[in-house]
Amino acid sequence: MSKEINAVYIGRKRTMDYCLVVVTIFNKGENQCTIRARGRSISKAVDVAEITNRKFLHEMIEVSDVKIGSEELEGDHGPKTVSTIDITLIRKSGK
């Protein structure tokens, strides 16, 4: 998972905090935002995308792409494989 300017990395904060970040990115005039998560935070990333799309920006954005994968991280007991997700939201054309 490489770094991007319009990427939101999901962690331990509340779901609505991340929704606010995504809404702010689109309100600044950006046309794209990527929500990124790995491991146990994947379900929260899906929640952020759905809540933002359905409740806040339902006429303005749509899910463009979803990429899943895995990364190998070094853990206490050797290498560990962790699942990842990238959810790309884009501004609908004409809005």
CYANA upper distance limits for C-alpha pairs under 8 A (distance plus 0.5 A):
  1 MET  CA     36 ARG  CA      8.40
  3 LYS  CA      7 ALA  CA      7.60
  6 ASN  CA     25 ILE  CA      7.56
  6 ASN  CA     32 GLN  CA      7.53
  6 ASN  CA     33 CYS  CA      5.51
  6 ASN  CA     34 THR  CA      6.78
  7 ALA  CA     33 CYS  CA      6.31
  7 ALA  CA     34 THR  CA      5.12
  7 ALA  CA     35 ILE  CA      6.27
  7 ALA  CA     36 ARG  CA      7.33
  8 VAL  CA     18 TYR  CA      7.85
  8 VAL  CA     21 VAL  CA      7.98
  8 VAL  CA     22 VAL  CA      7.78
  8 VAL  CA     33 CYS  CA      7.99
  8 VAL  CA     34 THR  CA      6.67
  8 VAL  CA     35 ILE  CA      5.31
  8 VAL  CA     36 ARG  CA      6.48
  9 TYR  CA     35 ILE  CA      6.66
  9 TYR  CA     36 ARG  CA      5.37
  9 TYR  CA     37 ALA  CA      6.41
 10 ILE  CA     18 TYR  CA      7.74
 10 ILE  CA     35 ILE  CA      7.66
 10 ILE  CA     36 ARG  CA      6.56
 10 ILE  CA     37 ALA  CA      5.62
 10 ILE  CA     38 ARG  CA      8.48
 10 ILE  CA     41 SER  CA      6.81
 10 ILE  CA     42 ILE  CA      8.46
 10 ILE  CA     44 LYS  CA      7.80
 10 ILE  CA     45 ALA  CA      6.71
 11 GLY  CA     37 ALA  CA      7.85
 11 GLY  CA     41 SER  CA      6.73
 12 ARG  CA     41 SER  CA      8.33
 13 LYS  CA     17 ASP  CA      7.16
 13 LYS  CA     18 TYR  CA      8.05
 14 ARG  CA     18 TYR  CA      7.56
 15 THR  CA     19 CYS  CA      6.97
 15 THR  CA     44 LYS  CA      7.03
 15 THR  CA     47 ASP  CA      7.81
 15 THR  CA     48 VAL  CA      6.61
 16 MET  CA     20 LEU  CA      6.68
 16 MET  CA     48 VAL  CA      7.81
 17 ASP  CA     21 VAL  CA      7.08
 18 TYR  CA     22 VAL  CA      6.91
 18 TYR  CA     48 VAL  CA      7.04
 19 CYS  CA     23 VAL  CA      6.71
 19 CYS  CA     48 VAL  CA      5.99
 19 CYS  CA     49 ALA  CA      8.10
 19 CYS  CA     51 ILE  CA      7.68
 19 CYS  CA     52 THR  CA      6.15
 20 LEU  CA     24 THR  CA      6.57
 21 VAL  CA     25 ILE  CA      6.77
 22 VAL  CA     26 PHE  CA      7.01
 22 VAL  CA     33 CYS  CA      7.49
 22 VAL  CA     52 THR  CA      7.85
 23 VAL  CA     27 ASN  CA      6.57
 23 VAL  CA     52 THR  CA      7.58
 23 VAL  CA     56 PHE  CA      7.87
 23 VAL  CA     57 LEU  CA      7.87
 24 THR  CA     28 LYS  CA      6.69
 25 ILE  CA     29 GLY  CA      7.58
 25 ILE  CA     30 GLU  CA      6.58
 25 ILE  CA     33 CYS  CA      7.69
 26 PHE  CA     30 GLU  CA      5.55
 26 PHE  CA     31 ASN  CA      7.12
 26 PHE  CA     32 GLN  CA      7.94
 26 PHE  CA     33 CYS  CA      8.16
 26 PHE  CA     91 ARG  CA      8.19
 30 GLU  CA     91 ARG  CA      8.48
 31 ASN  CA     90 ILE  CA      6.10
 31 ASN  CA     91 ARG  CA      5.52
 32 GLN  CA     88 THR  CA      7.53
 32 GLN  CA     89 LEU  CA      6.19
 32 GLN  CA     90 ILE  CA      4.91
 32 GLN  CA     91 ARG  CA      6.83
 33 CYS  CA     88 THR  CA      6.33
 33 CYS  CA     89 LEU  CA      5.77
 33 CYS  CA     90 ILE  CA      7.02
 34 THR  CA     86 ASP  CA      6.88
 34 THR  CA     87 ILE  CA      6.02
 34 THR  CA     88 THR  CA      4.86
 34 THR  CA     89 LEU  CA      6.66
 35 ILE  CA     45 ALA  CA      6.95
 35 ILE  CA     49 ALA  CA      7.91
 35 ILE  CA     86 ASP  CA      6.16
 35 ILE  CA     87 ILE  CA      5.54
 35 ILE  CA     88 THR  CA      6.86
 35 ILE  CA     89 LEU  CA      8.40
 36 ARG  CA     45 ALA  CA      7.36
 36 ARG  CA     84 THR  CA      8.05
 36 ARG  CA     85 ILE  CA      6.32
 36 ARG  CA     86 ASP  CA      5.14
 36 ARG  CA     87 ILE  CA      7.01
 37 ALA  CA     41 SER  CA      6.15
 37 ALA  CA     42 ILE  CA      5.79
 37 ALA  CA     45 ALA  CA      6.69
 37 ALA  CA     84 THR  CA      6.29
 37 ALA  CA     85 ILE  CA      6.02
 37 ALA  CA     86 ASP  CA      7.29
 38 ARG  CA     42 ILE  CA      6.04
 38 ARG  CA     82 VAL  CA      7.09
 38 ARG  CA     83 SER  CA      5.99
 38 ARG  CA     84 THR  CA      4.62
 38 ARG  CA     85 ILE  CA      6.72
 39 GLY  CA     82 VAL  CA      6.08
 39 GLY  CA     83 SER  CA      5.83
 39 GLY  CA     84 THR  CA      6.94
 41 SER  CA     45 ALA  CA      6.84
 42 ILE  CA     46 VAL  CA      6.96
 42 ILE  CA     84 THR  CA      7.60
 42 ILE  CA     85 ILE  CA      7.00
 43 SER  CA     47 ASP  CA      6.79
 44 LYS  CA     48 VAL  CA      6.64
 45 ALA  CA     49 ALA  CA      6.80
 45 ALA  CA     87 ILE  CA      8.34
 46 VAL  CA     50 GLU  CA      6.66
 46 VAL  CA     87 ILE  CA      8.31
 47 ASP  CA     51 ILE  CA      6.40
 48 VAL  CA     52 THR  CA      6.44
 49 ALA  CA     53 ASN  CA      6.51
 49 ALA  CA     63 VAL  CA      8.37
 49 ALA  CA     87 ILE  CA      7.90
 49 ALA  CA     89 LEU  CA      8.23
 50 GLU  CA     54 ARG  CA      6.37
 51 ILE  CA     55 LYS  CA      5.99
 51 ILE  CA     56 PHE  CA      7.67
 52 THR  CA     56 PHE  CA      5.62
 52 THR  CA     57 LEU  CA      6.49
 52 THR  CA     58 HIS  CA      7.97
 53 ASN  CA     57 LEU  CA      5.73
 53 ASN  CA     58 HIS  CA      5.36
 53 ASN  CA     61 ILE  CA      6.85
 53 ASN  CA     62 GLU  CA      7.11
 54 ARG  CA     58 HIS  CA      5.30
 57 LEU  CA     61 ILE  CA      6.50
 58 HIS  CA     62 GLU  CA      8.27
 59 GLU  CA     92 LYS  CA      8.36
 60 MET  CA     91 ARG  CA      6.27
 60 MET  CA     92 LYS  CA      6.10
 60 MET  CA     95 LYS  CA      6.53
 61 ILE  CA     89 LEU  CA      6.94
 61 ILE  CA     90 ILE  CA      5.96
 61 ILE  CA     91 ARG  CA      4.87
 61 ILE  CA     92 LYS  CA      5.66
 62 GLU  CA     89 LEU  CA      6.08
 62 GLU  CA     90 ILE  CA      6.14
 62 GLU  CA     91 ARG  CA      7.02
 62 GLU  CA     92 LYS  CA      6.88
 63 VAL  CA     87 ILE  CA      7.69
 63 VAL  CA     88 THR  CA      6.47
 63 VAL  CA     89 LEU  CA      5.04
 63 VAL  CA     90 ILE  CA      6.91
 64 SER  CA     87 ILE  CA      8.26
 64 SER  CA     88 THR  CA      5.96
 64 SER  CA     89 LEU  CA      5.94
 64 SER  CA     90 ILE  CA      6.49
 65 ASP  CA     86 ASP  CA      8.43
 65 ASP  CA     87 ILE  CA      6.46
 65 ASP  CA     88 THR  CA      5.57
 65 ASP  CA     89 LEU  CA      7.78
 66 VAL  CA     85 ILE  CA      7.58
 66 VAL  CA     86 ASP  CA      6.17
 66 VAL  CA     87 ILE  CA      5.08
 66 VAL  CA     88 THR  CA      6.77
 67 LYS  CA     85 ILE  CA      6.12
 67 LYS  CA     86 ASP  CA      5.57
 67 LYS  CA     87 ILE  CA      7.07
 68 ILE  CA     83 SER  CA      7.88
 68 ILE  CA     84 THR  CA      6.11
 68 ILE  CA     85 ILE  CA      4.98
 68 ILE  CA     86 ASP  CA      6.99
 69 GLY  CA     83 SER  CA      6.29
 69 GLY  CA     84 THR  CA      5.58
 69 GLY  CA     85 ILE  CA      6.94
 70 SER  CA     81 THR  CA      6.93
 70 SER  CA     82 VAL  CA      5.88
 70 SER  CA     83 SER  CA      4.71
 70 SER  CA     84 THR  CA      5.71
 71 GLU  CA     81 THR  CA      6.12
 71 GLU  CA     82 VAL  CA      5.81
 71 GLU  CA     83 SER  CA      6.94
 71 GLU  CA     84 THR  CA      7.55
 72 GLU  CA     79 PRO  CA      6.79
 72 GLU  CA     80 LYS  CA      5.97
 72 GLU  CA     81 THR  CA      4.91
 72 GLU  CA     82 VAL  CA      6.73
 73 LEU  CA     79 PRO  CA      6.07
 73 LEU  CA     80 LYS  CA      5.65
 73 LEU  CA     81 THR  CA      6.69
 73 LEU  CA     82 VAL  CA      7.62
 74 GLU  CA     78 GLY  CA      6.28
 74 GLU  CA     79 PRO  CA      4.98
 74 GLU  CA     80 LYS  CA      6.53
 75 GLY  CA     79 PRO  CA      6.07
 75 GLY  CA     80 LYS  CA      6.50
 91 ARG  CA     95 LYS  CA      7.64
